[in-house]
Amino acid sequence: MTIDRAVLMFAGVMVIVSLALGFYISPYWYLLTGFVGLNLIQASMTGFCPAAIVFKRLGCKAGVAFK
């Protein structure tokens, strides 16, 4: 799995988890959904993504967006 795919999968899982937590636990969990979205926008503009750094250290192969 490449870093790009791992980052996208992680972001998708975080959105689904935060939506479920917001629905069942507390609406404040929707803030996590917003944070994930803002982080995706920021990463697309700057190329810096903390999750990509973590996945690189875990041994994922370099992708096109994150190396």
C-alpha positions in Angstrom: 0.0 0.0 0.0 1.3 3.4 -0.9 1.4 6.4 1.5 -1.2 8.2 -0.6 -3.7 5.4 -0.4 -3.0 4.9 3.4 -3.7 8.6 4.0 -6.9 8.6 2.0 -8.1 5.4 3.8 -7.2 6.8 7.2 -9.0 10.1 6.5 -12.1 8.2 5.3 -12.2 6.0 8.4 -11.8 9.0 10.6 -14.7 10.8 8.9 -17.0 7.8 9.3 -16.0 7.2 12.9 -16.5 10.8 13.8 -19.9 10.9 12.1 -20.9 7.8 14.1 -19.6 9.3 17.3 -21.4 12.6 16.6 -24.6 10.8 16.0 -24.5 8.4 18.9 -22.4 10.1 21.6 -22.1 13.9 21.2 -22.4 16.4 18.4 -19.0 17.8 19.4 -17.5 14.8 17.6 -18.4 16.6 14.3 -15.5 18.9 15.0 -13.2 16.0 14.2 -14.9 15.7 10.8 -14.2 19.3 10.2 -10.6 18.9 11.3 -10.0 16.0 9.0 -11.5 18.0 6.1 -9.3 21.1 6.9 -6.2 18.8 7.2 -6.9 17.4 3.7 -7.3 20.8 2.2 -4.1 22.0 3.9 -2.2 18.9 2.8 -3.3 19.4 -0.8 -2.0 22.9 -0.8 1.3 22.5 1.1 2.2 18.8 0.6 2.7 18.5 4.4 0.6 15.8 6.1 1.4 14.4 9.6 -0.3 11.1 8.8 1.9 10.7 5.7 5.0 11.0 7.9 3.6 8.3 10.3 2.8 6.0 7.4 6.2 6.5 5.9 7.8 5.5 9.2 5.6 2.4 9.4 7.1 1.3 6.1 4.5 2.2 3.4 5.9 2.8 -0.1 6.1 6.3 -1.5 3.2 7.5 -3.6 2.7 10.3 -6.0 1.5 13.0 -3.6 3.5 12.0 -0.5 7.1 10.7 -0.8 
